[in-house]
């Protein structure tokens, strides 16, 4: 089984950009090695939405199926504790990443009344959010959580002013075969 284990990592800077759309038709542009993090204060039928997306690469040898996610305010370290898997949010759409391929991950916080909304909104304003992403192989085993840090870096010298960079903190295996 170890030879078919998926393993997610940030995409490379040279990976081609991709434009993705959320369920509410909000679109973001993603560049290799970077994330899109946006707060929309007024959107139709809502008081605000926080959008997250990033390109990820499956550096493992097995198909990866992303099943849920957890946003965490600030930048967690690889030595920090992991939250219980039952506290994670389910993915709205199926996200599969073939071995050696690049695909996107996306998530959105849509309820300003929920407990985590304001701390995450403040973390976005401060420029650092951690996203824990659990995934499994195509048969439902070898569950793993990868911890991604999304950090805003101002003025990289390009015309867009600032970018959110993605780095991998660590992996946490949930199933020990």
MDTraj code that builds the backbone (N, CA, C; nanometers):
import mdtraj as md
import numpy as np

residues = "UNK UNK UNK UNK UNK UNK UNK UNK UNK UNK UNK UNK UNK UNK UNK UNK UNK UNK UNK UNK UNK UNK UNK UNK UNK UNK UNK UNK UNK UNK UNK UNK UNK UNK UNK UNK UNK UNK UNK UNK UNK UNK UNK UNK UNK UNK UNK UNK UNK UNK UNK UNK UNK UNK UNK UNK UNK UNK UNK UNK UNK UNK UNK UNK UNK UNK UNK UNK UNK UNK UNK UNK UNK UNK UNK UNK UNK UNK UNK UNK UNK UNK UNK UNK UNK UNK UNK UNK UNK UNK UNK UNK UNK UNK UNK UNK UNK UNK UNK UNK UNK UNK UNK UNK UNK UNK UNK UNK UNK UNK UNK UNK UNK UNK UNK UNK UNK UNK UNK UNK UNK UNK UNK UNK UNK UNK UNK UNK UNK UNK UNK UNK UNK UNK UNK UNK UNK UNK UNK UNK UNK UNK UNK UNK UNK UNK UNK UNK UNK UNK UNK UNK UNK UNK UNK UNK UNK UNK UNK UNK UNK UNK UNK UNK UNK UNK UNK UNK UNK UNK UNK UNK UNK UNK UNK UNK UNK".split()
xyz = np.array([
    [0.0813, -0.1202, 0.0000],
    [0.0000, 0.0000, 0.0000],
    [0.0852, 0.1260, 0.0000],
    [0.1997, 0.1226, 0.0655],
    [0.2818, 0.2435, 0.0752],
    [0.3226, 0.2951, -0.0622],
    [0.3349, 0.2057, -0.1588],
    [0.3749, 0.2494, -0.2930],
    [0.2640, 0.3263, -0.3633],
    [0.1407, 0.3182, -0.3134],
    [0.0283, 0.3876, -0.3753],
    [-0.0269, 0.4981, -0.2863],
    [0.0526, 0.5451, -0.1914],
    [0.0102, 0.6500, -0.0995],
    [0.0140, 0.7862, -0.1688],
    [-0.0970, 0.8632, -0.1592],
    [-0.0918, 1.0012, -0.2075],
    [-0.0175, 1.0891, -0.1070],
    [0.0379, 1.1975, -0.1542],
    [0.1066, 1.2922, -0.0666],
    [0.0978, 1.4311, -0.1304],
    [0.0278, 1.5222, -0.0637],
    [0.0052, 1.6547, -0.1203],
    [0.1103, 1.7549, -0.0744],
    [0.1471, 1.8421, -0.1670],
    [0.2456, 1.9473, -0.1428],
    [0.2037, 2.0697, -0.2247],
    [0.2597, 2.1862, -0.1943],
    [0.2290, 2.3034, -0.2775],
    [0.2752, 2.2812, -0.4208],
    [0.2077, 2.3447, -0.5139],
    [0.2523, 2.3381, -0.6530],
    [0.3844, 2.4141, -0.6664],
    [0.4498, 2.3927, -0.7785],
    [0.5768, 2.4633, -0.8044],
    [0.5487, 2.5986, -0.8686],
    [0.6409, 2.6912, -0.8538],
    [0.6237, 2.8248, -0.9108],
    [0.6036, 2.8203, -1.0617],
    [0.6653, 2.7242, -1.1298],
    [0.6556, 2.7166, -1.2756],
    [0.5295, 2.6445, -1.3252],
    [0.4467, 2.5924, -1.2338],
    [0.3218, 2.5288, -1.2761],
    [0.2301, 2.6339, -1.3382],
    [0.1544, 2.5954, -1.4423],
    [0.0707, 2.6941, -1.5112],
    [-0.0417, 2.7478, -1.4224],
    [-0.0787, 2.8724, -1.4439],
    [-0.1881, 2.9315, -1.3669],
    [-0.3208, 2.8649, -1.4024],
    [-0.4166, 2.8797, -1.3117],
    [-0.5491, 2.8219, -1.3334],
    [-0.6534, 2.9167, -1.2770],
    [-0.7648, 2.9282, -1.3457],
    [-0.8778, 3.0083, -1.2980],
    [-0.9840, 2.9103, -1.2498],
    [-1.0309, 2.9306, -1.1257],
    [-1.1314, 2.8397, -1.0720],
    [-1.2539, 2.9180, -1.0252],
    [-1.3657, 2.8463, -1.0168],
    [-1.4905, 2.9091, -0.9766],
    [-1.5476, 2.8363, -0.8550],
    [-1.6008, 2.9135, -0.7628],
    [-1.6678, 2.8607, -0.6443],
    [-1.8151, 2.8352, -0.6766],
    [-1.8851, 2.7698, -0.5842],
    [-2.0263, 2.7361, -0.6038],
    [-2.1133, 2.8597, -0.6275],
    [-2.0739, 2.9748, -0.5690],
    [-2.1513, 3.0981, -0.5874],
    [-2.1060, 3.1791, -0.7094],
    [-2.0234, 3.1166, -0.7931],
    [-1.9714, 3.1726, -0.9185],
    [-1.8634, 3.2782, -0.8992],
    [-1.8128, 3.2924, -0.7771],
    [-1.6970, 3.3780, -0.7537],
    [-1.5752, 3.3088, -0.8145],
    [-1.4921, 3.3831, -0.8870],
    [-1.3755, 3.3245, -0.9529],
    [-1.2464, 3.3834, -0.8965],
    [-1.1414, 3.3009, -0.8941],
    [-1.0080, 3.3460, -0.8545],
    [-0.9062, 3.2905, -0.9525],
    [-0.7955, 3.3610, -0.9639],
    [-0.6844, 3.3159, -1.0464],
    [-0.5745, 3.2640, -0.9542],
    [-0.5242, 3.1462, -0.9859],
    [-0.4189, 3.0845, -0.9052],
    [-0.2909, 3.0736, -0.9855],
    [-0.1800, 3.1082, -0.9198],
    [-0.0472, 3.0916, -0.9786],
    [0.0244, 2.9797, -0.9046],
    [0.1212, 2.9195, -0.9699],
    [0.1990, 2.8132, -0.9079],
    [0.2639, 2.8592, -0.7781],
    [0.2550, 2.7753, -0.6740],
    [0.3167, 2.8047, -0.5459],
    [0.2458, 2.9098, -0.4628],
    [0.1311, 2.9562, -0.5103],
    [0.0614, 3.0634, -0.4419],
    [-0.0841, 3.0273, -0.4174],
    [-0.1486, 3.1073, -0.3338],
    [-0.2887, 3.0857, -0.2995],
    [-0.3685, 3.2108, -0.3317],
    [-0.4992, 3.1951, -0.3350],
    [-0.5909, 3.3083, -0.3415],
    [-0.6648, 3.3108, -0.2085],
    [-0.6595, 3.4244, -0.1413],
    [-0.7315, 3.4439, -0.0159],
    [-0.8028, 3.5771, -0.0300],
    [-0.9356, 3.5733, -0.0231],
    [-1.0138, 3.6944, -0.0454],
    [-1.1283, 3.7025, 0.0544],
    [-1.1539, 3.8232, 0.1027],
    [-1.2710, 3.8486, 0.1856],
    [-1.3627, 3.9412, 0.1080],
    [-1.4840, 3.8958, 0.0842],
    [-1.5859, 3.9780, 0.0188],
    [-1.6863, 4.0198, 0.1247],
    [-1.6911, 4.1498, 0.1543],
    [-1.7754, 4.1998, 0.2634],
    [-1.9239, 4.1922, 0.2318],
    [-1.9616, 4.2125, 0.1090],
    [-2.1042, 4.2089, 0.0746],
    [-2.1209, 4.1281, -0.0529],
    [-2.1779, 4.0115, -0.0389],
    [-2.2109, 3.9296, -0.1543],
    [-2.3584, 3.8959, -0.1452],
    [-2.4176, 3.8628, -0.2578],
    [-2.5605, 3.8343, -0.2616],
    [-2.5975, 3.7275, -0.1588],
    [-2.7003, 3.7528, -0.0817],
    [-2.7556, 3.6618, 0.0193],
    [-2.6628, 3.6378, 0.1381],
    [-2.5594, 3.7189, 0.1580],
    [-2.4669, 3.6951, 0.2689],
    [-2.4056, 3.8253, 0.3163],
    [-2.3628, 3.8265, 0.4429],
    [-2.2942, 3.9432, 0.4996],
    [-2.1446, 3.9405, 0.4724],
    [-2.0941, 3.8324, 0.4176],
    [-1.9527, 3.8229, 0.3869],
    [-1.9095, 3.6794, 0.3645],
    [-1.8089, 3.6631, 0.2814],
    [-1.7533, 3.5319, 0.2509],
    [-1.6014, 3.5443, 0.2501],
    [-1.5343, 3.4460, 0.3076],
    [-1.3893, 3.4376, 0.2979],
    [-1.3572, 3.3203, 0.2063],
    [-1.2896, 3.3499, 0.0953],
    [-1.2542, 3.2491, -0.0046],
    [-1.1079, 3.2089, 0.0106],
    [-1.0821, 3.0790, -0.0035],
    [-0.9461, 3.0260, -0.0021],
    [-0.9313, 2.9309, -0.1206],
    [-0.8164, 2.9349, -0.1867],
    [-0.7875, 2.8385, -0.2927],
    [-0.6365, 2.8310, -0.3111],
    [-0.5898, 2.7156, -0.3539],
    [-0.4470, 2.6995, -0.3837],
    [-0.4290, 2.5850, -0.4816],
    [-0.3211, 2.5926, -0.5569],
    [-0.2823, 2.4809, -0.6410],
    [-0.1987, 2.3857, -0.5561],
    [-0.2282, 2.2571, -0.5645],
    [-0.1519, 2.1557, -0.4913],
    [-0.1058, 2.0480, -0.5881],
    [0.0052, 1.9881, -0.5551],
    [0.0654, 1.8820, -0.6362],
    [0.0631, 1.7535, -0.5553],
    [0.0246, 1.6444, -0.6198],
    [0.0310, 1.5130, -0.5573],
    [0.1681, 1.4546, -0.5893],
    [0.2575, 1.4569, -0.4920],
    [0.3932, 1.4059, -0.5123],
    [0.4030, 1.2574, -0.4766],
    [0.2905, 1.1978, -0.4370],
    [0.2868, 1.0557, -0.4052],
    [0.2549, 0.9725, -0.5277],
    [0.2388, 0.8431, -0.5054],
    [0.2136, 0.7490, -0.6147],
    [0.0690, 0.7021, -0.6242],
    [-0.0181, 0.7501, -0.5363],
    [-0.1582, 0.7094, -0.5390],
    [-0.2499, 0.8274, -0.5616],
    [-0.3706, 0.7983, -0.6108],
    [-0.4721, 0.9012, -0.6311],
    [-0.5108, 0.9618, -0.4961],
    [-0.5201, 1.0953, -0.4905],
    [-0.5597, 1.1644, -0.3671],
    [-0.7030, 1.2143, -0.3807],
    [-0.7849, 1.1852, -0.2803],
    [-0.9213, 1.2356, -0.2736],
    [-0.9299, 1.3248, -0.1504],
    [-0.9478, 1.4563, -0.1723],
    [-0.9585, 1.5511, -0.0615],
    [-1.0992, 1.5443, -0.0067],
    [-1.1102, 1.5181, 0.1254],
    [-1.2430, 1.4979, 0.1817],
    [-1.2921, 1.6121, 0.2698],
    [-1.2037, 1.6915, 0.3262],
    [-1.2471, 1.7991, 0.4144],
    [-1.1324, 1.8980, 0.4332],
    [-1.1563, 1.9989, 0.5191],
    [-1.0539, 2.1005, 0.5438],
    [-1.0839, 2.1722, 0.6739],
    [-0.9806, 2.2371, 0.7269],
    [-0.9965, 2.3140, 0.8500],
    [-0.9115, 2.4404, 0.8415],
    [-0.9770, 2.5588, 0.8446],
    [-0.8994, 2.6831, 0.8489],
    [-0.8608, 2.7141, 0.9933],
    [-0.7389, 2.7610, 1.0118],
    [-0.6878, 2.7932, 1.1451],
    [-0.6257, 2.9330, 1.1386],
    [-0.6634, 3.0182, 1.2309],
    [-0.6091, 3.1541, 1.2338],
    [-0.4604, 3.1498, 1.2638],
    [-0.3818, 3.2253, 1.1881],
    [-0.2383, 3.2330, 1.2096],
    [-0.1626, 3.1217, 1.1400],
    [-0.0344, 3.1207, 1.1634],
    [0.0535, 3.0226, 1.1001],
    [0.0940, 2.9171, 1.2024],
    [0.0372, 2.7985, 1.1896],
    [0.0707, 2.6885, 1.2802],
    [0.2048, 2.6286, 1.2413],
    [0.2724, 2.5727, 1.3393],
    [0.4004, 2.5051, 1.3153],
    [0.3774, 2.3556, 1.3012],
    [0.4744, 2.2873, 1.2465],
    [0.4629, 2.1427, 1.2299],
    [0.4578, 2.0719, 1.3651],
    [0.5070, 2.1353, 1.4696],
    [0.5066, 2.0740, 1.6027],
    [0.3774, 2.1004, 1.6802],
    [0.2903, 2.1874, 1.6273],
    [0.1629, 2.2162, 1.6941],
    [0.0701, 2.0955, 1.6843],
    [-0.0211, 2.0860, 1.7806],
    [-0.1161, 1.9758, 1.7829],
    [-0.2103, 1.9812, 1.6629],
    [-0.2661, 1.8640, 1.6301],
    [-0.3637, 1.8499, 1.5227],
    [-0.5032, 1.8476, 1.5835],
    [-0.5971, 1.9137, 1.5185],
    [-0.7360, 1.9129, 1.5645],
    [-0.8008, 1.7780, 1.5326],
    [-0.9025, 1.7401, 1.6112],
    [-0.9735, 1.6150, 1.5827],
    [-1.0379, 1.6197, 1.4439],
    [-1.0338, 1.5089, 1.3737],
    [-1.0836, 1.5039, 1.2358],
    [-1.2324, 1.5359, 1.2270],
    [-1.3080, 1.5131, 1.3327],
    [-1.4518, 1.5422, 1.3278],
    [-1.4834, 1.6921, 1.3383],
    [-1.3811, 1.7764, 1.3567],
    [-1.4008, 1.9220, 1.3585],
    [-1.3778, 1.9847, 1.2204],
    [-1.3372, 1.9038, 1.1230],
    [-1.3083, 1.9544, 0.9890],
    [-1.4368, 1.9735, 0.9101],
    [-1.4301, 2.0623, 0.8100],
    [-1.5456, 2.0930, 0.7251],
    [-1.5431, 2.0038, 0.6014],
    [-1.6553, 1.9449, 0.5643],
    [-1.6559, 1.8634, 0.4423],
    [-1.6386, 1.9497, 0.3177],
    [-1.5771, 1.8944, 0.2160],
    [-1.5648, 1.9633, 0.0869],
    [-1.7010, 1.9682, 0.0214],
    [-1.7325, 2.0788, -0.0448],
    [-1.8584, 2.0921, -0.1169],
    [-1.8549, 2.0116, -0.2464],
    [-1.7392, 2.0070, -0.3107],
    [-1.7258, 1.9331, -0.4363],
    [-1.6152, 1.8304, -0.4228],
    [-1.6227, 1.7269, -0.5035],
    [-1.5186, 1.6236, -0.5025],
    [-1.3916, 1.6783, -0.5653],
    [-1.2807, 1.6612, -0.4954],
    [-1.1514, 1.7076, -0.5460],
    [-1.0558, 1.5881, -0.5502],
    [-1.0197, 1.5470, -0.6690],
    [-0.9286, 1.4342, -0.6909],
    [-0.8013, 1.4869, -0.7537],
    [-0.6870, 1.4316, -0.7110],
    [-0.5595, 1.4730, -0.7696],
    [-0.4823, 1.3467, -0.8062],
    [-0.4551, 1.3319, -0.9336],
    [-0.3828, 1.2148, -0.9832],
    [-0.2363, 1.2206, -0.9395],
    [-0.1702, 1.1059, -0.9291],
    [-0.0281, 1.1044, -0.8923],
    [0.0547, 1.1874, -0.9911],
    [0.1427, 1.2709, -0.9382],
    [0.2305, 1.3527, -1.0209],
    [0.1618, 1.4710, -1.0862],
    [0.0352, 1.4933, -1.0560],
    [-0.0413, 1.5998, -1.1223],
    [-0.0648, 1.7166, -1.0273],
    [-0.1052, 1.8290, -1.0860],
    [-0.1408, 1.9495, -1.0121],
    [-0.2905, 1.9716, -1.0288],
    [-0.3562, 2.0074, -0.9205],
    [-0.4983, 2.0423, -0.9241],
    [-0.5190, 2.1508, -0.8194],
    [-0.6433, 2.1910, -0.8013],
    [-0.6696, 2.2965, -0.7047],
    [-0.7420, 2.2405, -0.5836],
    [-0.7287, 2.3136, -0.4732],
    [-0.8113, 2.2949, -0.3544],
    [-0.8821, 2.4276, -0.3319],
    [-1.0071, 2.4213, -0.2837],
    [-1.0798, 2.5430, -0.2544],
    [-1.1710, 2.5224, -0.1346],
    [-1.1967, 2.6307, -0.0636],
    [-1.2894, 2.6303, 0.0484],
    [-1.3367, 2.7722, 0.0734],
    [-1.4511, 2.7848, 0.1385],
    [-1.5045, 2.9181, 0.1689],
    [-1.5783, 2.9149, 0.3016],
    [-1.5632, 3.0213, 0.3785],
    [-1.6411, 3.0424, 0.5006],
    [-1.7531, 3.1386, 0.4634],
    [-1.8776, 3.0959, 0.4820],
    [-1.9921, 3.1737, 0.4340],
    [-2.0851, 3.2228, 0.5438],
    [-2.0563, 3.1890, 0.6689],
    [-2.1457, 3.2271, 0.7779],
    [-2.0722, 3.3163, 0.8777],
    [-2.0895, 3.4490, 0.8670],
    [-2.0222, 3.5393, 0.9598],
    [-2.0606, 3.5178, 1.1056],
    [-2.1701, 3.4466, 1.1311],
    [-2.2131, 3.4203, 1.2672],
    [-2.1440, 3.3017, 1.3329],
    [-2.0715, 3.2217, 1.2552],
    [-2.0064, 3.1057, 1.3161],
    [-1.8826, 3.1469, 1.3954],
    [-1.8495, 3.0680, 1.4936],
    [-1.7447, 3.0996, 1.5906],
    [-1.6079, 3.1282, 1.5272],
    [-1.5714, 3.0553, 1.4229],
    [-1.4375, 3.0704, 1.3644],
    [-1.4267, 3.1848, 1.2640],
    [-1.5394, 3.2436, 1.2220],
    [-1.5367, 3.3424, 1.1141],
    [-1.4511, 3.4651, 1.1478],
    [-1.4777, 3.5300, 1.2619],
    [-1.4035, 3.6519, 1.2966],
    [-1.2541, 3.6272, 1.3190],
    [-1.2129, 3.5204, 1.3920],
    [-1.0687, 3.4962, 1.4042],
    [-1.0008, 3.4711, 1.2692],
    [-1.0692, 3.4025, 1.1781],
    [-1.0111, 3.3782, 1.0458],
    [-1.0059, 3.5081, 0.9665],
    [-1.1110, 3.5893, 0.9755],
    [-1.1101, 3.7184, 0.9045],
    [-0.9956, 3.8069, 0.9543],
    [-0.9709, 3.8080, 1.0863],
    [-0.8582, 3.8856, 1.1411],
    [-0.7245, 3.8285, 1.0919],
    [-0.7138, 3.6960, 1.0871],
    [-0.5901, 3.6319, 1.0393],
    [-0.5638, 3.6652, 0.8920],
    [-0.6704, 3.6726, 0.8132],
    [-0.6556, 3.7119, 0.6730],
    [-0.6035, 3.8552, 0.6659],
    [-0.6589, 3.9440, 0.7467],
    [-0.6126, 4.0833, 0.7492],
    [-0.4670, 4.0932, 0.7929],
    [-0.4258, 4.0060, 0.8852],
    [-0.2873, 4.0050, 0.9343],
    [-0.1924, 3.9314, 0.8402],
    [-0.2468, 3.8515, 0.7476],
    [-0.1637, 3.7897, 0.6447],
    [-0.1122, 3.6502, 0.6729],
    [-0.1767, 3.5718, 0.7600],
    [-0.1311, 3.4341, 0.7838],
    [-0.2479, 3.3453, 0.8267],
    [-0.2712, 3.2407, 0.7498],
    [-0.3758, 3.1427, 0.7782],
    [-0.3174, 3.0039, 0.7533],
    [-0.3567, 2.9091, 0.8358],
    [-0.3178, 2.7697, 0.8151],
    [-0.4405, 2.6925, 0.7683],
    [-0.4203, 2.6061, 0.6695],
    [-0.5272, 2.5201, 0.6209],
    [-0.4804, 2.3753, 0.6352],
    [-0.5510, 2.2979, 0.7164],
    [-0.5248, 2.1542, 0.7270],
    [-0.6190, 2.0832, 0.6303],
    [-0.5608, 1.9980, 0.5452],
    [-0.6365, 1.9313, 0.4394],
    [-0.6227, 1.7801, 0.4526],
    [-0.7286, 1.7113, 0.4975],
    [-0.7250, 1.5649, 0.5011],
    [-0.7612, 1.5059, 0.3643],
    [-0.6953, 1.3971, 0.3307],
    [-0.7232, 1.3276, 0.2054],
    [-0.6950, 1.1794, 0.2241],
    [-0.7381, 1.1010, 0.1286],
    [-0.7218, 0.9571, 0.1357],
    [-0.6929, 0.9025, -0.0035],
    [-0.6605, 0.7754, -0.0100],
    [-0.6432, 0.7144, -0.1411],
    [-0.7801, 0.6808, -0.1995],
    [-0.7841, 0.6336, -0.3215],
    [-0.9119, 0.6121, -0.3890],
    [-0.9974, 0.5037, -0.3269],
    [-0.9387, 0.4193, -0.2429],
    [-1.0149, 0.3139, -0.1757],
    [-1.0562, 0.3516, -0.0342],
    [-1.0241, 0.4722, 0.0085],
    [-1.0667, 0.5205, 0.1390],
    [-0.9662, 0.4998, 0.2510],
    [-0.8508, 0.4458, 0.2208],
    [-0.7495, 0.4220, 0.3231],
    [-0.6375, 0.5233, 0.3179],
    [-0.5349, 0.4968, 0.3971],
    [-0.4138, 0.5790, 0.4024],
    [-0.4471, 0.7272, 0.4217],
    [-0.5383, 0.7532, 0.5141],
    [-0.5806, 0.8915, 0.5384],
    [-0.4652, 0.9715, 0.5965],
    [-0.4474, 1.0899, 0.5403],
    [-0.3386, 1.1793, 0.5785],
    [-0.3923, 1.3211, 0.5840],
    [-0.3349, 1.4026, 0.6724],
    [-0.3656, 1.5461, 0.6756],
    [-0.2363, 1.6208, 0.6439],
    [-0.2425, 1.7100, 0.5459],
    [-0.1292, 1.7971, 0.5159],
    [-0.1610, 1.9365, 0.5661],
    [-0.0633, 1.9979, 0.6313],
    [-0.0794, 2.1312, 0.6887],
    [-0.0129, 2.2330, 0.5964],
    [-0.0945, 2.3234, 0.5412],
    [-0.0456, 2.4269, 0.4507],
    [-0.0546, 2.5630, 0.5190],
    [0.0521, 2.6398, 0.5124],
    [0.0517, 2.7782, 0.5609],
    [0.0323, 2.8699, 0.4406],
    [-0.0636, 2.9603, 0.4513],
    [-0.0865, 3.0625, 0.3495],
    [-0.0422, 3.1944, 0.4114],
    [0.0617, 3.2531, 0.3541],
    [0.1210, 3.3728, 0.4115],
    [0.1277, 3.4809, 0.3042],
    [0.0751, 3.5988, 0.3386],
    [0.0775, 3.7111, 0.2445],
    [0.2153, 3.7751, 0.2465],
    [0.2664, 3.7968, 0.1308],
    [0.3943, 3.8669, 0.1165],
    [0.3696, 3.9886, 0.0293],
    [0.3926, 4.1032, 0.0858],
    [0.3666, 4.2285, 0.0150],
    [0.4721, 4.2542, -0.0919],
    [0.4279, 4.3104, -0.2024],
    [0.5126, 4.3598, -0.3107],
    [0.6294, 4.2676, -0.3450],
    [0.5984, 4.1663, -0.4229],
    [0.7006, 4.0729, -0.4710],
    [0.7730, 4.1252, -0.5936],
    [0.7419, 4.2458, -0.6320],
    [0.8061, 4.3004, -0.7496],
    [0.7219, 4.2828, -0.8760],
    [0.6090, 4.2129, -0.8651],
    [0.5226, 4.2041, -0.9820],
    [0.4196, 4.3173, -0.9751],
    [0.3345, 4.3228, -1.0737],
    [0.2405, 4.4343, -1.0842],
    [0.1187, 4.4225, -0.9936],
    [0.1012, 4.3093, -0.9265],
    [-0.0212, 4.2877, -0.8513],
    [-0.0135, 4.3348, -0.7069],
    [0.1027, 4.3765, -0.6584],
    [0.1129, 4.4335, -0.5247],
    [0.1453, 4.3332, -0.4163],
    [0.0667, 4.2258, -0.4018],
    [0.0974, 4.1249, -0.3007],
    [0.0459, 3.9895, -0.3461],
    [0.1035, 3.8877, -0.2897],
    [0.0639, 3.7511, -0.3187],
    [0.0559, 3.6731, -0.1893],
    [-0.0249, 3.5700, -0.1892],
    [-0.0301, 3.4736, -0.0802],
    [0.0535, 3.3544, -0.1233],
    [0.1548, 3.3229, -0.0453],
    [0.2446, 3.2118, -0.0757],
    [0.2028, 3.0902, 0.0053],
    [0.2228, 2.9734, -0.0513],
    [0.1858, 2.8475, 0.0125],
    [0.3117, 2.7731, 0.0530],
    [0.3153, 2.7244, 0.1763],
    [0.4243, 2.6364, 0.2183],
    [0.3644, 2.5175, 0.2922],
    [0.4365, 2.4084, 0.2906],
    [0.3915, 2.2864, 0.3560],
    [0.4557, 2.2774, 0.4926],
    [0.3717, 2.2635, 0.5965],
    [0.4234, 2.2515, 0.7328],
    [0.4606, 2.1095, 0.7666],
    [0.3673, 2.0171, 0.7482],
    [0.3934, 1.8767, 0.7808],
    [0.2765, 1.7911, 0.7357],
    [0.2930, 1.6609, 0.7528],
    [0.1877, 1.5629, 0.7247],
    [0.1579, 1.4879, 0.8531],
    [0.0338, 1.4470, 0.8680],
    [-0.0082, 1.3695, 0.9844],
    [-0.0864, 1.2493, 0.9318],
    [-0.0349, 1.1288, 0.9549],
    [-0.1025, 1.0079, 0.9093],
    [-0.2095, 0.9684, 1.0098],
    [-0.3323, 0.9493, 0.9608],
    [-0.4434, 0.9117, 1.0472],
    [-0.4595, 0.7600, 1.0566],
    [-0.4228, 0.6890, 0.9511],
    [-0.4322, 0.5428, 0.9472],
    [-0.2906, 0.4848, 0.9507],
    [-0.2680, 0.3969, 1.0383],
    [-0.1375, 0.3297, 1.0452],
    [-0.1599, 0.1829, 1.0146],
    [-0.1346, 0.1467, 0.8872],
    [-0.1562, 0.0082, 0.8423],
    [-0.0469, -0.0834, 0.8914],
])
top = md.Topology()
chain = top.add_chain()
for i, resn in enumerate(residues, 1):
    res = top.add_residue(resn, chain, resSeq=i)
    for name in ("N", "CA", "C"):
        top.add_atom(name, md.element.get_by_symbol(name[0]), res)
traj = md.Trajectory(xyz[None], top)
